[in-house]
Each structure stands twice: as C-alpha cells, then as structure tokens.
C-alpha cells in the first residue's frame, strides 16, 4: 500500500468512521460472491444497520460529499478511502455509486421516520 493510499484510508477512517464501516463491510472484494451486485451489497448493509446508525451514515456521507465527493475524480476516495472494491471506469461511475448509496439510505430512513427527514 502506497503512502498516498494509506493517507486516504486513514482520513476516511478518522473523518467518516460510520460511512467507512458501512461501505467497507459490504462492498469489499467478496461482494460479487456475497451479494451479486454493488446495489445488493448496499441493500444488505441497509437491512443490517439500525436507524440511528443509518442516520449517522447519511450525516457522514453529506460531509464526505461536500469535501472529497466534490473532487473531479472521487474514485480514490471511494476505492482507497472506503475500501469499496468496485471498478469504476470513469469518475462519474464512482459519483453515481455514492449517489445511489445516499438515495437508498435516505429512502430507508424516511420510511422509518418521516418523508421530510433530513440529515
């Protein structure tokens, strides 16, 4: 692991620990065998995490999105930082993946709270 990769990982663990765990625990190298698709891996994570934890993940996602997610190419932040083992061909693929994570999470939280809930 290069120093840059290590620094990106340490930043993710330190600044967004719940999001780091949420993504890394389900979108790791075995996701194809365990879940079939990245979307199914995210669905499994959502099903396993309690409401307060998912709310925390959403808050950390918003903070991540306003910093690292706003970069032109967020692939290293997603892959190296969160340990997501999905091959994103283009920067927009990584952005779409992270937006999908947010969309699925917000729907799950609003289904258990109110349709107006915001992180």
N, C-alpha and C positions, 0 to 999 in steps of 0.2 A: 504494500500500500504506500503510495507516494505521500509526501508531507502535505501536499495540497488536498488530496483526498481525505487524509486524516483530519485536517483542519475543518474541512466541510462537514465531516461526520460529527466531530466534537461540537461544532456550532449547532448543528441540528439537535443533538442530544441535550445540549445545555439550554438553548432558547426555546425549543418546541418539544419537550420530552414526551408529552402525551401523543402528539401527532407522530413523532418518531416511532414510538412503540406501536401505535395503531397501524401505520403503514409497513414497518419492518417486520412485524409479526405475521402478516398475512400476504404481503406482496414480495416475499423473499424468493430465493432461487427455486423453491419447490412449488410455487403457486400453480404451474401448469398441471402437475400431478394431483395436487390437493384440491384445486378449485376449477380448473379448466380455462378460465378467463380472468383477467385482472378485475373486471366488474364483479364477477362472482366472489373473488377474494375480498373485495371491499364490502360486498353484501354480507359475507361471513363475519367480518370484523364488526360491522354494524350490529348484527344479530347477537354477538358475544359481549358487546360493551353496554354497560348500563347508561341510562340517560345522562346523569351528571358527567360521566366521562366523555360521552359524545359531545356534550355541550362544551367541555374543555377543549376537545379536539378541534371543534369549529372555531373557538376563540384563537387557538394557536394557528390554525390554518389562515385566518384573516391576517394575523400578524406576519406570518411567513409570506403570504401573498403580497403584502404591501412592501416587502423588502426583497427577498430572494425571488419570489414569484414574478416580480415586476421586471426582472432582468430579461434581456433579449432571449437568452438561451438558458432556461431553467433546468435542463437535463442533468447537469452535475449535482445541482441542489436536490433533485428528486432521487436520482440513482445513487450517488455517492453519499449524500447527506442522510437520506431516509432509508437507504438500503433497498429501494424498490428495484427489483430485478426484471424490469420490462425494457425491451429495446425500443427506444423512441427514435425513429429515423429523423424527425425534424423537431425543432424547438416547439412548434405548435402542438405536436403529439404529446409532449410532456405537459404542456399547459392544459390541453384538453383532458388528460388523465386527472390532473389535480382539480380541474373544474368539476369533473364527474364525481370525484370524491366529495367535494363540497356539496354538490347538488343532492347526492344520495344521503349524506349526513343531515342536511337541513330538512329534507323531507321526513326523515325518520324522527328527528327531534320535534318538528311541528306536529307530526301525527300523535305525539305523546303529550304535547303542551298545548300550544295554540298556533293557528296559522300565521299569526303576526310575530312569533318569537324571533328575536334577532340576537346574534352573538355579541 
